[in-house]
C-alpha cells in the first residue's frame, strides 16, 4: 500500500460535515480570499512559546480519507 498519492487534499469545514452546501461556501471563500489558516501556540523549553499560523494538507490516498477524517476530524 502506498502511503502517498498524486493528489493533494485539503480538508475543510469539519464543523459543517453534514452540510455540503456550507462546505462549498467555505471552498469558494478559499478560492476568492486565499487559504484559511489556524493559529497554534508552539511551546519550547523553559516556557518560551510563539504563535504561528498553520495550514493542514494531506497527500494520503483518497481511499484512506474516510479513516483519516474520522480520526483527525
CHARMM internal coordinates of N, CA and C (Angstrom, degrees):
IC EDIT
DIST 1 N 1 CA 1.4464
DIST 1 CA 1 C 1.5238
ANGL 1 N 1 CA 1 C 109.47
DIST 1 C 2 N 1.2900
ANGL 1 CA 1 C 2 N 116.45
DIHE 1 N 1 CA 1 C 2 N 129.87
DIST 2 N 2 CA 1.4526
ANGL 1 C 2 N 2 CA 121.45
DIHE 1 CA 1 C 2 N 2 CA 177.66
DIST 2 CA 2 C 1.5269
ANGL 2 N 2 CA 2 C 110.34
DIHE 1 C 2 N 2 CA 2 C -79.64
DIST 2 C 3 N 1.3068
ANGL 2 CA 2 C 3 N 117.01
DIHE 2 N 2 CA 2 C 3 N 137.09
DIST 3 N 3 CA 1.4637
ANGL 2 C 3 N 3 CA 121.21
DIHE 2 CA 2 C 3 N 3 CA -179.72
DIST 3 CA 3 C 1.5159
ANGL 3 N 3 CA 3 C 112.38
DIHE 2 C 3 N 3 CA 3 C -88.93
DIST 3 C 4 N 1.3284
ANGL 3 CA 3 C 4 N 116.74
DIHE 3 N 3 CA 3 C 4 N -6.28
DIST 4 N 4 CA 1.4621
ANGL 3 C 4 N 4 CA 119.69
DIHE 3 CA 3 C 4 N 4 CA 179.77
DIST 4 CA 4 C 1.5217
ANGL 4 N 4 CA 4 C 109.89
DIHE 3 C 4 N 4 CA 4 C -129.02
DIST 4 C 5 N 1.3042
ANGL 4 CA 4 C 5 N 115.94
DIHE 4 N 4 CA 4 C 5 N 166.89
DIST 5 N 5 CA 1.4551
ANGL 4 C 5 N 5 CA 122.32
DIHE 4 CA 4 C 5 N 5 CA -177.02
DIST 5 CA 5 C 1.5218
ANGL 5 N 5 CA 5 C 109.50
DIHE 4 C 5 N 5 CA 5 C -133.49
DIST 5 C 6 N 1.3255
ANGL 5 CA 5 C 6 N 116.65
DIHE 5 N 5 CA 5 C 6 N 165.98
DIST 6 N 6 CA 1.4579
ANGL 5 C 6 N 6 CA 121.28
DIHE 5 CA 5 C 6 N 6 CA 173.54
DIST 6 CA 6 C 1.5243
ANGL 6 N 6 CA 6 C 111.44
DIHE 5 C 6 N 6 CA 6 C -79.41
DIST 6 C 7 N 1.3408
ANGL 6 CA 6 C 7 N 117.19
DIHE 6 N 6 CA 6 C 7 N -8.73
DIST 7 N 7 CA 1.4619
ANGL 6 C 7 N 7 CA 122.58
DIHE 6 CA 6 C 7 N 7 CA -178.61
DIST 7 CA 7 C 1.5186
ANGL 7 N 7 CA 7 C 110.66
DIHE 6 C 7 N 7 CA 7 C -101.64
DIST 7 C 8 N 1.3239
ANGL 7 CA 7 C 8 N 116.29
DIHE 7 N 7 CA 7 C 8 N 144.44
DIST 8 N 8 CA 1.4527
ANGL 7 C 8 N 8 CA 122.22
DIHE 7 CA 7 C 8 N 8 CA 173.42
DIST 8 CA 8 C 1.5168
ANGL 8 N 8 CA 8 C 107.14
DIHE 7 C 8 N 8 CA 8 C -106.45
DIST 8 C 9 N 1.3284
ANGL 8 CA 8 C 9 N 117.12
DIHE 8 N 8 CA 8 C 9 N 127.12
DIST 9 N 9 CA 1.4599
ANGL 8 C 9 N 9 CA 122.44
DIHE 8 CA 8 C 9 N 9 CA -174.01
DIST 9 CA 9 C 1.5134
ANGL 9 N 9 CA 9 C 109.18
DIHE 8 C 9 N 9 CA 9 C -118.07
DIST 9 C 10 N 1.3267
ANGL 9 CA 9 C 10 N 116.26
DIHE 9 N 9 CA 9 C 10 N 134.12
DIST 10 N 10 CA 1.4581
ANGL 9 C 10 N 10 CA 121.90
DIHE 9 CA 9 C 10 N 10 CA 176.22
DIST 10 CA 10 C 1.5226
ANGL 10 N 10 CA 10 C 107.57
DIHE 9 C 10 N 10 CA 10 C -120.65
DIST 10 C 11 N 1.3283
ANGL 10 CA 10 C 11 N 117.22
DIHE 10 N 10 CA 10 C 11 N 111.94
DIST 11 N 11 CA 1.4613
ANGL 10 C 11 N 11 CA 121.29
DIHE 10 CA 10 C 11 N 11 CA 177.58
DIST 11 CA 11 C 1.5250
ANGL 11 N 11 CA 11 C 108.49
DIHE 10 C 11 N 11 CA 11 C -75.42
DIST 11 C 12 N 1.3212
ANGL 11 CA 11 C 12 N 116.24
DIHE 11 N 11 CA 11 C 12 N 141.86
DIST 12 N 12 CA 1.4492
ANGL 11 C 12 N 12 CA 118.37
DIHE 11 CA 11 C 12 N 12 CA -178.70
DIST 12 CA 12 C 1.5220
ANGL 12 N 12 CA 12 C 111.11
DIHE 11 C 12 N 12 CA 12 C -145.29
DIST 12 C 13 N 1.3071
ANGL 12 CA 12 C 13 N 114.72
DIHE 12 N 12 CA 12 C 13 N 154.70
DIST 13 N 13 CA 1.4633
ANGL 12 C 13 N 13 CA 123.62
DIHE 12 CA 12 C 13 N 13 CA 172.21
DIST 13 CA 13 C 1.5195
ANGL 13 N 13 CA 13 C 113.33
DIHE 12 C 13 N 13 CA 13 C 53.63
DIST 13 C 14 N 1.3204
ANGL 13 CA 13 C 14 N 116.80
DIHE 13 N 13 CA 13 C 14 N 50.12
DIST 14 N 14 CA 1.4641
ANGL 13 C 14 N 14 CA 119.00
DIHE 13 CA 13 C 14 N 14 CA -179.45
DIST 14 CA 14 C 1.5179
ANGL 14 N 14 CA 14 C 112.11
DIHE 13 C 14 N 14 CA 14 C -62.50
DIST 14 C 15 N 1.3288
ANGL 14 CA 14 C 15 N 117.71
DIHE 14 N 14 CA 14 C 15 N -23.72
DIST 15 N 15 CA 1.4572
ANGL 14 C 15 N 15 CA 119.82
DIHE 14 CA 14 C 15 N 15 CA 176.11
DIST 15 CA 15 C 1.5255
ANGL 15 N 15 CA 15 C 111.95
DIHE 14 C 15 N 15 CA 15 C -68.95
DIST 15 C 16 N 1.3263
ANGL 15 CA 15 C 16 N 116.76
DIHE 15 N 15 CA 15 C 16 N -17.54
DIST 16 N 16 CA 1.4662
ANGL 15 C 16 N 16 CA 122.25
DIHE 15 CA 15 C 16 N 16 CA 179.21
DIST 16 CA 16 C 1.5219
ANGL 16 N 16 CA 16 C 110.86
DIHE 15 C 16 N 16 CA 16 C -110.70
DIST 16 C 17 N 1.3244
ANGL 16 CA 16 C 17 N 116.27
DIHE 16 N 16 CA 16 C 17 N 33.93
DIST 17 N 17 CA 1.4615
ANGL 16 C 17 N 17 CA 122.73
DIHE 16 CA 16 C 17 N 17 CA -174.87
DIST 17 CA 17 C 1.5282
ANGL 17 N 17 CA 17 C 112.83
DIHE 16 C 17 N 17 CA 17 C -53.47
DIST 17 C 18 N 1.3152
ANGL 17 CA 17 C 18 N 117.31
DIHE 17 N 17 CA 17 C 18 N -35.75
DIST 18 N 18 CA 1.4666
ANGL 17 C 18 N 18 CA 121.38
DIHE 17 CA 17 C 18 N 18 CA -177.35
DIST 18 CA 18 C 1.5226
ANGL 18 N 18 CA 18 C 112.65
DIHE 17 C 18 N 18 CA 18 C -95.03
DIST 18 C 19 N 1.3232
ANGL 18 CA 18 C 19 N 117.74
DIHE 18 N 18 CA 18 C 19 N 8.98
DIST 19 N 19 CA 1.4725
ANGL 18 C 19 N 19 CA 121.66
DIHE 18 CA 18 C 19 N 19 CA -177.30
DIST 19 CA 19 C 1.5194
ANGL 19 N 19 CA 19 C 110.57
DIHE 18 C 19 N 19 CA 19 C -128.03
DIST 19 C 20 N 1.3377
ANGL 19 CA 19 C 20 N 117.53
DIHE 19 N 19 CA 19 C 20 N 82.46
DIST 20 N 20 CA 1.4690
ANGL 19 C 20 N 20 CA 119.80
DIHE 19 CA 19 C 20 N 20 CA -178.68
DIST 20 CA 20 C 1.5294
ANGL 20 N 20 CA 20 C 113.07
DIHE 19 C 20 N 20 CA 20 C -55.96
DIST 20 C 21 N 1.3229
ANGL 20 CA 20 C 21 N 117.69
DIHE 20 N 20 CA 20 C 21 N -33.13
DIST 21 N 21 CA 1.4649
ANGL 20 C 21 N 21 CA 120.19
DIHE 20 CA 20 C 21 N 21 CA 178.77
DIST 21 CA 21 C 1.5138
ANGL 21 N 21 CA 21 C 112.01
DIHE 20 C 21 N 21 CA 21 C -63.19
DIST 21 C 22 N 1.3254
ANGL 21 CA 21 C 22 N 117.08
DIHE 21 N 21 CA 21 C 22 N -41.19
DIST 22 N 22 CA 1.4640
ANGL 21 C 22 N 22 CA 120.92
DIHE 21 CA 21 C 22 N 22 CA 177.98
DIST 22 CA 22 C 1.5234
ANGL 22 N 22 CA 22 C 110.51
DIHE 21 C 22 N 22 CA 22 C -68.75
DIST 22 C 23 N 1.3403
ANGL 22 CA 22 C 23 N 116.81
DIHE 22 N 22 CA 22 C 23 N -37.24
DIST 23 N 23 CA 1.4621
ANGL 22 C 23 N 23 CA 119.60
DIHE 22 CA 22 C 23 N 23 CA 176.60
DIST 23 CA 23 C 1.5280
ANGL 23 N 23 CA 23 C 110.44
DIHE 22 C 23 N 23 CA 23 C -64.03
DIST 23 C 24 N 1.3310
ANGL 23 CA 23 C 24 N 116.72
DIHE 23 N 23 CA 23 C 24 N -38.34
DIST 24 N 24 CA 1.4667
ANGL 23 C 24 N 24 CA 120.11
DIHE 23 CA 23 C 24 N 24 CA 177.11
DIST 24 CA 24 C 1.5224
ANGL 24 N 24 CA 24 C 110.17
DIHE 23 C 24 N 24 CA 24 C -63.15
DIST 24 C 25 N 1.3273
ANGL 24 CA 24 C 25 N 117.69
DIHE 24 N 24 CA 24 C 25 N -39.35
DIST 25 N 25 CA 1.4601
ANGL 24 C 25 N 25 CA 120.66
DIHE 24 CA 24 C 25 N 25 CA 177.09
DIST 25 CA 25 C 1.5260
ANGL 25 N 25 CA 25 C 111.17
DIHE 24 C 25 N 25 CA 25 C -60.88
DIST 25 C 26 N 1.3382
ANGL 25 CA 25 C 26 N 116.54
DIHE 25 N 25 CA 25 C 26 N -41.34
DIST 26 N 26 CA 1.4716
ANGL 25 C 26 N 26 CA 120.50
DIHE 25 CA 25 C 26 N 26 CA 177.55
DIST 26 CA 26 C 1.5260
ANGL 26 N 26 CA 26 C 109.96
DIHE 25 C 26 N 26 CA 26 C -63.50
DIST 26 C 27 N 1.3455
ANGL 26 CA 26 C 27 N 116.45
DIHE 26 N 26 CA 26 C 27 N -42.66
DIST 27 N 27 CA 1.4677
ANGL 26 C 27 N 27 CA 120.33
DIHE 26 CA 26 C 27 N 27 CA 178.52
DIST 27 CA 27 C 1.5314
ANGL 27 N 27 CA 27 C 110.80
DIHE 26 C 27 N 27 CA 27 C -60.16
DIST 27 C 28 N 1.3252
ANGL 27 CA 27 C 28 N 116.63
DIHE 27 N 27 CA 27 C 28 N -43.90
DIST 28 N 28 CA 1.4697
ANGL 27 C 28 N 28 CA 120.41
DIHE 27 CA 27 C 28 N 28 CA 178.75
DIST 28 CA 28 C 1.5260
ANGL 28 N 28 CA 28 C 110.97
DIHE 27 C 28 N 28 CA 28 C -61.10
DIST 28 C 29 N 1.3331
ANGL 28 CA 28 C 29 N 116.42
DIHE 28 N 28 CA 28 C 29 N -40.19
DIST 29 N 29 CA 1.4650
ANGL 28 C 29 N 29 CA 119.87
DIHE 28 CA 28 C 29 N 29 CA 177.84
DIST 29 CA 29 C 1.5223
ANGL 29 N 29 CA 29 C 110.99
DIHE 28 C 29 N 29 CA 29 C -62.70
DIST 29 C 30 N 1.3333
ANGL 29 CA 29 C 30 N 117.07
DIHE 29 N 29 CA 29 C 30 N -38.44
DIST 30 N 30 CA 1.4661
ANGL 29 C 30 N 30 CA 120.77
DIHE 29 CA 29 C 30 N 30 CA 178.30
DIST 30 CA 30 C 1.5267
ANGL 30 N 30 CA 30 C 110.39
DIHE 29 C 30 N 30 CA 30 C -64.22
DIST 30 C 31 N 1.3300
ANGL 30 CA 30 C 31 N 116.57
DIHE 30 N 30 CA 30 C 31 N -44.28
DIST 31 N 31 CA 1.4636
ANGL 30 C 31 N 31 CA 120.78
DIHE 30 CA 30 C 31 N 31 CA -179.88
DIST 31 CA 31 C 1.5286
ANGL 31 N 31 CA 31 C 110.21
DIHE 30 C 31 N 31 CA 31 C -63.35
DIST 31 C 32 N 1.3192
ANGL 31 CA 31 C 32 N 116.56
DIHE 31 N 31 CA 31 C 32 N -41.32
DIST 32 N 32 CA 1.4673
ANGL 31 C 32 N 32 CA 120.35
DIHE 31 CA 31 C 32 N 32 CA -176.94
DIST 32 CA 32 C 1.5320
ANGL 32 N 32 CA 32 C 113.11
DIHE 31 C 32 N 32 CA 32 C -78.61
DIST 32 C 33 N 1.3360
ANGL 32 CA 32 C 33 N 117.71
DIHE 32 N 32 CA 32 C 33 N -34.89
DIST 33 N 33 CA 1.4629
ANGL 32 C 33 N 33 CA 120.48
DIHE 32 CA 32 C 33 N 33 CA -170.81
DIST 33 CA 33 C 1.5240
ANGL 33 N 33 CA 33 C 114.68
DIHE 32 C 33 N 33 CA 33 C -115.58
DIST 33 C 34 N 1.3205
ANGL 33 CA 33 C 34 N 118.02
DIHE 33 N 33 CA 33 C 34 N -4.40
DIST 34 N 34 CA 1.4551
ANGL 33 C 34 N 34 CA 120.74
DIHE 33 CA 33 C 34 N 34 CA -177.86
DIST 34 CA 34 C 1.5155
ANGL 34 N 34 CA 34 C 111.31
DIHE 33 C 34 N 34 CA 34 C 99.18
DIST 34 C 35 N 1.3047
ANGL 34 CA 34 C 35 N 116.35
DIHE 34 N 34 CA 34 C 35 N 169.17
DIST 35 N 35 CA 1.4590
ANGL 34 C 35 N 35 CA 122.49
DIHE 34 CA 34 C 35 N 35 CA -176.91
DIST 35 CA 35 C 1.5181
ANGL 35 N 35 CA 35 C 111.98
DIHE 34 C 35 N 35 CA 35 C -62.45
DIST 35 C 36 N 1.3171
ANGL 35 CA 35 C 36 N 114.61
DIHE 35 N 35 CA 35 C 36 N 144.13
DIST 36 N 36 CA 1.4599
ANGL 35 C 36 N 36 CA 120.91
DIHE 35 CA 35 C 36 N 36 CA 175.61
DIST 36 CA 36 C 1.5284
ANGL 36 N 36 CA 36 C 108.40
DIHE 35 C 36 N 36 CA 36 C -86.57
DIST 36 C 37 N 1.2890
ANGL 36 CA 36 C 37 N 116.00
DIHE 36 N 36 CA 36 C 37 N 137.90
DIST 37 N 37 CA 1.4553
ANGL 36 C 37 N 37 CA 120.16
DIHE 36 CA 36 C 37 N 37 CA 178.27
DIST 37 CA 37 C 1.5300
ANGL 37 N 37 CA 37 C 109.74
DIHE 36 C 37 N 37 CA 37 C -115.96
DIST 37 C 38 N 1.2915
ANGL 37 CA 37 C 38 N 115.01
DIHE 37 N 37 CA 37 C 38 N 159.83
DIST 38 N 38 CA 1.4540
ANGL 37 C 38 N 38 CA 121.50
DIHE 37 CA 37 C 38 N 38 CA 174.05
DIST 38 CA 38 C 1.5105
ANGL 38 N 38 CA 38 C 109.38
DIHE 37 C 38 N 38 CA 38 C -115.19
DIST 38 C 39 N 1.3057
ANGL 38 CA 38 C 39 N 115.71
DIHE 38 N 38 CA 38 C 39 N 149.20
DIST 39 N 39 CA 1.4730
ANGL 38 C 39 N 39 CA 119.80
DIHE 38 CA 38 C 39 N 39 CA 178.09
DIST 39 CA 39 C 1.5159
ANGL 39 N 39 CA 39 C 108.97
DIHE 38 C 39 N 39 CA 39 C -89.85
DIST 39 C 40 N 1.3034
ANGL 39 CA 39 C 40 N 115.99
DIHE 39 N 39 CA 39 C 40 N 138.48
DIST 40 N 40 CA 1.4636
ANGL 39 C 40 N 40 CA 121.15
DIHE 39 CA 39 C 40 N 40 CA 177.73
DIST 40 CA 40 C 1.5300
ANGL 40 N 40 CA 40 C 108.72
DIHE 39 C 40 N 40 CA 40 C -138.91
DIST 40 C 41 N 1.3160
ANGL 40 CA 40 C 41 N 114.98
DIHE 40 N 40 CA 40 C 41 N 141.50
DIST 41 N 41 CA 1.4566
ANGL 40 C 41 N 41 CA 120.16
DIHE 40 CA 40 C 41 N 41 CA 175.79
DIST 41 CA 41 C 1.5252
ANGL 41 N 41 CA 41 C 107.88
DIHE 40 C 41 N 41 CA 41 C -96.52
DIST 41 C 42 N 1.3236
ANGL 41 CA 41 C 42 N 115.33
DIHE 41 N 41 CA 41 C 42 N 124.06
DIST 42 N 42 CA 1.4609
ANGL 41 C 42 N 42 CA 121.21
DIHE 41 CA 41 C 42 N 42 CA 178.23
DIST 42 CA 42 C 1.5224
ANGL 42 N 42 CA 42 C 107.05
DIHE 41 C 42 N 42 CA 42 C -103.24
DIST 42 C 43 N 1.3339
ANGL 42 CA 42 C 43 N 115.48
DIHE 42 N 42 CA 42 C 43 N 120.84
DIST 43 N 43 CA 1.4674
ANGL 42 C 43 N 43 CA 120.43
DIHE 42 CA 42 C 43 N 43 CA -176.66
DIST 43 CA 43 C 1.5198
ANGL 43 N 43 CA 43 C 110.39
DIHE 42 C 43 N 43 CA 43 C -101.37
DIST 43 C 44 N 1.3309
ANGL 43 CA 43 C 44 N 114.74
DIHE 43 N 43 CA 43 C 44 N 141.21
DIST 44 N 44 CA 1.4510
ANGL 43 C 44 N 44 CA 122.85
DIHE 43 CA 43 C 44 N 44 CA 178.35
DIST 44 CA 44 C 1.5220
ANGL 44 N 44 CA 44 C 109.56
DIHE 43 C 44 N 44 CA 44 C -117.78
DIST 44 C 45 N 1.3012
ANGL 44 CA 44 C 45 N 115.48
DIHE 44 N 44 CA 44 C 45 N 173.72
DIST 45 N 45 CA 1.4652
ANGL 44 C 45 N 45 CA 120.92
DIHE 44 CA 44 C 45 N 45 CA 178.09
DIST 45 CA 45 C 1.5247
ANGL 45 N 45 CA 45 C 110.33
DIHE 44 C 45 N 45 CA 45 C -59.08
DIST 45 C 46 N 1.3071
ANGL 45 CA 45 C 46 N 115.56
DIHE 45 N 45 CA 45 C 46 N 154.70
DIST 46 N 46 CA 1.4684
ANGL 45 C 46 N 46 CA 123.26
DIHE 45 CA 45 C 46 N 46 CA 176.58
DIST 46 CA 46 C 1.5221
ANGL 46 N 46 CA 46 C 113.16
DIHE 45 C 46 N 46 CA 46 C 63.53
DIST 46 C 47 N 1.3506
ANGL 46 CA 46 C 47 N 117.32
DIHE 46 N 46 CA 46 C 47 N 22.81
DIST 47 N 47 CA 1.4575
ANGL 46 C 47 N 47 CA 120.57
DIHE 46 CA 46 C 47 N 47 CA 173.10
DIST 47 CA 47 C 1.5156
ANGL 47 N 47 CA 47 C 116.32
DIHE 46 C 47 N 47 CA 47 C 85.10
DIST 47 C 48 N 1.3131
ANGL 47 CA 47 C 48 N 118.63
DIHE 47 N 47 CA 47 C 48 N -2.85
DIST 48 N 48 CA 1.4679
ANGL 47 C 48 N 48 CA 119.83
DIHE 47 CA 47 C 48 N 48 CA 178.06
DIST 48 CA 48 C 1.5254
ANGL 48 N 48 CA 48 C 109.74
DIHE 47 C 48 N 48 CA 48 C -70.92
DIST 48 C 49 N 1.3357
ANGL 48 CA 48 C 49 N 116.39
DIHE 48 N 48 CA 48 C 49 N 146.76
DIST 49 N 49 CA 1.4632
ANGL 48 C 49 N 49 CA 119.79
DIHE 48 CA 48 C 49 N 49 CA 177.62
DIST 49 CA 49 C 1.5202
ANGL 49 N 49 CA 49 C 109.86
DIHE 48 C 49 N 49 CA 49 C -155.10
DIST 49 C 50 N 1.3215
ANGL 49 CA 49 C 50 N 114.84
DIHE 49 N 49 CA 49 C 50 N 161.14
DIST 50 N 50 CA 1.4651
ANGL 49 C 50 N 50 CA 121.91
DIHE 49 CA 49 C 50 N 50 CA 174.15
DIST 50 CA 50 C 1.5223
ANGL 50 N 50 CA 50 C 107.90
DIHE 49 C 50 N 50 CA 50 C -134.30
DIST 50 C 51 N 1.3157
ANGL 50 CA 50 C 51 N 115.86
DIHE 50 N 50 CA 50 C 51 N 156.34
DIST 51 N 51 CA 1.4636
ANGL 50 C 51 N 51 CA 121.92
DIHE 50 CA 50 C 51 N 51 CA 172.92
DIST 51 CA 51 C 1.5227
ANGL 51 N 51 CA 51 C 106.55
DIHE 50 C 51 N 51 CA 51 C -104.59
DIST 51 C 52 N 1.3350
ANGL 51 CA 51 C 52 N 116.98
DIHE 51 N 51 CA 51 C 52 N 131.15
DIST 52 N 52 CA 1.4611
ANGL 51 C 52 N 52 CA 120.75
DIHE 51 CA 51 C 52 N 52 CA -178.55
DIST 52 CA 52 C 1.5254
ANGL 52 N 52 CA 52 C 109.36
DIHE 51 C 52 N 52 CA 52 C -134.85
DIST 52 C 53 N 1.3106
ANGL 52 CA 52 C 53 N 116.84
DIHE 52 N 52 CA 52 C 53 N 161.89
DIST 53 N 53 CA 1.4547
ANGL 52 C 53 N 53 CA 123.33
DIHE 52 CA 52 C 53 N 53 CA 176.51
DIST 53 CA 53 C 1.5180
ANGL 53 N 53 CA 53 C 108.68
DIHE 52 C 53 N 53 CA 53 C -97.32
DIST 53 C 54 N 1.3413
ANGL 53 CA 53 C 54 N 117.58
DIHE 53 N 53 CA 53 C 54 N 138.73
DIST 54 N 54 CA 1.4573
ANGL 53 C 54 N 54 CA 120.58
DIHE 53 CA 53 C 54 N 54 CA -179.44
DIST 54 CA 54 C 1.5217
ANGL 54 N 54 CA 54 C 110.37
DIHE 53 C 54 N 54 CA 54 C -129.76
DIST 54 C 55 N 1.3167
ANGL 54 CA 54 C 55 N 115.72
DIHE 54 N 54 CA 54 C 55 N 157.04
DIST 55 N 55 CA 1.4621
ANGL 54 C 55 N 55 CA 124.46
DIHE 54 CA 54 C 55 N 55 CA 172.77
DIST 55 CA 55 C 1.5177
ANGL 55 N 55 CA 55 C 106.23
DIHE 54 C 55 N 55 CA 55 C -132.62
DIST 55 C 56 N 1.3271
ANGL 55 CA 55 C 56 N 116.76
DIHE 55 N 55 CA 55 C 56 N 136.72
DIST 56 N 56 CA 1.4601
ANGL 55 C 56 N 56 CA 120.64
DIHE 55 CA 55 C 56 N 56 CA -177.87
DIST 56 CA 56 C 1.5240
ANGL 56 N 56 CA 56 C 110.26
DIHE 55 C 56 N 56 CA 56 C -107.39
DIST 56 C 57 N 1.3156
ANGL 56 CA 56 C 57 N 116.20
DIHE 56 N 56 CA 56 C 57 N 116.63
DIST 57 N 57 CA 1.4614
ANGL 56 C 57 N 57 CA 122.98
DIHE 56 CA 56 C 57 N 57 CA 174.03
DIST 57 CA 57 C 1.5171
ANGL 57 N 57 CA 57 C 108.01
DIHE 56 C 57 N 57 CA 57 C -120.37
DIST 57 C 58 N 1.3066
ANGL 57 CA 57 C 58 N 116.41
DIHE 57 N 57 CA 57 C 58 N 158.14
DIST 58 N 58 CA 1.4561
ANGL 57 C 58 N 58 CA 120.57
DIHE 57 CA 57 C 58 N 58 CA 171.69
DIST 58 CA 58 C 1.5201
ANGL 58 N 58 CA 58 C 108.61
DIHE 57 C 58 N 58 CA 58 C -141.12
DIST 58 C 59 N 1.3017
ANGL 58 CA 58 C 59 N 116.05
DIHE 58 N 58 CA 58 C 59 N 150.63
DIST 59 N 59 CA 1.4606
ANGL 58 C 59 N 59 CA 120.44
DIHE 58 CA 58 C 59 N 59 CA 175.55
DIST 59 CA 59 C 1.5238
ANGL 59 N 59 CA 59 C 109.93
DIHE 58 C 59 N 59 CA 59 C -119.94
DIST 59 C 60 N 1.3442
ANGL 59 CA 59 C 60 N 116.33
DIHE 59 N 59 CA 59 C 60 N 27.20
DIST 60 N 60 CA 1.4606
ANGL 59 C 60 N 60 CA 119.03
DIHE 59 CA 59 C 60 N 60 CA 177.61
DIST 60 CA 60 C 1.5301
ANGL 60 N 60 CA 60 C 109.24
DIHE 59 C 60 N 60 CA 60 C -69.72
DIST 60 C 61 N 1.3146
ANGL 60 CA 60 C 61 N 118.28
DIHE 60 N 60 CA 60 C 61 N 154.50
DIST 61 N 61 CA 1.4692
ANGL 60 C 61 N 61 CA 120.22
DIHE 60 CA 60 C 61 N 61 CA 178.94
DIST 61 CA 61 C 1.5269
ANGL 61 N 61 CA 61 C 111.12
DIHE 60 C 61 N 61 CA 61 C -60.18
DIST 61 C 62 N 1.3202
ANGL 61 CA 61 C 62 N 116.16
DIHE 61 N 61 CA 61 C 62 N 144.53
DIST 62 N 62 CA 1.4597
ANGL 61 C 62 N 62 CA 122.32
DIHE 61 CA 61 C 62 N 62 CA -178.16
DIST 62 CA 62 C 1.5248
ANGL 62 N 62 CA 62 C 111.60
DIHE 61 C 62 N 62 CA 62 C -53.86
DIST 62 C 63 N 1.3272
ANGL 62 CA 62 C 63 N 117.81
DIHE 62 N 62 CA 62 C 63 N -36.82
DIST 63 N 63 CA 1.4653
ANGL 62 C 63 N 63 CA 120.79
DIHE 62 CA 62 C 63 N 63 CA -178.84
DIST 63 CA 63 C 1.5244
ANGL 63 N 63 CA 63 C 112.37
DIHE 62 C 63 N 63 CA 63 C -64.55
DIST 63 C 64 N 1.3341
ANGL 63 CA 63 C 64 N 117.94
DIHE 63 N 63 CA 63 C 64 N -17.58
DIST 64 N 64 CA 1.4537
ANGL 63 C 64 N 64 CA 122.43
DIHE 63 CA 63 C 64 N 64 CA -179.85
DIST 64 CA 64 C 1.5384
ANGL 64 N 64 CA 64 C 112.72
DIHE 63 C 64 N 64 CA 64 C -96.77
DIST 64 C 65 N 1.3214
ANGL 64 CA 64 C 65 N 117.72
DIHE 64 N 64 CA 64 C 65 N -2.20
DIST 65 N 65 CA 1.4610
ANGL 64 C 65 N 65 CA 120.90
DIHE 64 CA 64 C 65 N 65 CA -172.94
DIST 65 CA 65 C 1.5235
ANGL 65 N 65 CA 65 C 113.59
DIHE 64 C 65 N 65 CA 65 C -66.71
DIST 65 C 66 N 1.3319
ANGL 65 CA 65 C 66 N 118.63
DIHE 65 N 65 CA 65 C 66 N -37.18
DIST 66 N 66 CA 1.4661
ANGL 65 C 66 N 66 CA 119.03
DIHE 65 CA 65 C 66 N 66 CA 179.94
DIST 66 CA 66 C 1.5198
ANGL 66 N 66 CA 66 C 111.08
DIHE 65 C 66 N 66 CA 66 C -60.51
DIST 66 C 67 N 1.3116
ANGL 66 CA 66 C 67 N 117.16
DIHE 66 N 66 CA 66 C 67 N -46.13
DIST 67 N 67 CA 1.4658
ANGL 66 C 67 N 67 CA 120.89
DIHE 66 CA 66 C 67 N 67 CA 178.92
DIST 67 CA 67 C 1.5255
ANGL 67 N 67 CA 67 C 110.81
DIHE 66 C 67 N 67 CA 67 C -63.25
DIST 67 C 68 N 1.3184
ANGL 67 CA 67 C 68 N 116.32
DIHE 67 N 67 CA 67 C 68 N -43.56
DIST 68 N 68 CA 1.4715
ANGL 67 C 68 N 68 CA 121.64
DIHE 67 CA 67 C 68 N 68 CA 178.61
DIST 68 CA 68 C 1.5289
ANGL 68 N 68 CA 68 C 109.90
DIHE 67 C 68 N 68 CA 68 C -59.77
DIST 68 C 69 N 1.3214
ANGL 68 CA 68 C 69 N 115.80
DIHE 68 N 68 CA 68 C 69 N -46.51
DIST 69 N 69 CA 1.4591
ANGL 68 C 69 N 69 CA 121.31
DIHE 68 CA 68 C 69 N 69 CA -177.51
DIST 69 CA 69 C 1.5359
ANGL 69 N 69 CA 69 C 111.29
DIHE 68 C 69 N 69 CA 69 C -65.78
DIST 69 C 70 N 1.3241
ANGL 69 CA 69 C 70 N 118.09
DIHE 69 N 69 CA 69 C 70 N -37.66
DIST 70 N 70 CA 1.4580
ANGL 69 C 70 N 70 CA 121.25
DIHE 69 CA 69 C 70 N 70 CA 177.49
DIST 70 CA 70 C 1.5354
ANGL 70 N 70 CA 70 C 111.30
DIHE 69 C 70 N 70 CA 70 C -63.42
DIST 70 C 71 N 1.3157
ANGL 70 CA 70 C 71 N 115.92
DIHE 70 N 70 CA 70 C 71 N -36.25
DIST 71 N 71 CA 1.4639
ANGL 70 C 71 N 71 CA 119.99
DIHE 70 CA 70 C 71 N 71 CA -177.89
DIST 71 CA 71 C 1.5263
ANGL 71 N 71 CA 71 C 112.00
DIHE 70 C 71 N 71 CA 71 C -80.07
DIST 71 C 72 N 1.3373
ANGL 71 CA 71 C 72 N 117.12
DIHE 71 N 71 CA 71 C 72 N -46.68
DIST 72 N 72 CA 1.4680
ANGL 71 C 72 N 72 CA 121.15
DIHE 71 CA 71 C 72 N 72 CA -173.47
DIST 72 CA 72 C 1.5176
ANGL 72 N 72 CA 72 C 114.21
DIHE 71 C 72 N 72 CA 72 C -98.15
DIST 72 C 73 N 1.3068
ANGL 72 CA 72 C 73 N 117.74
DIHE 72 N 72 CA 72 C 73 N -17.38
DIST 73 N 73 CA 1.4640
ANGL 72 C 73 N 73 CA 120.53
DIHE 72 CA 72 C 73 N 73 CA -178.52
DIST 73 CA 73 C 1.4928
ANGL 73 N 73 CA 73 C 112.54
DIHE 72 C 73 N 73 CA 73 C 90.87
END
COOR INIT
IC SEED 1 N 1 CA 1 C
IC BUILD
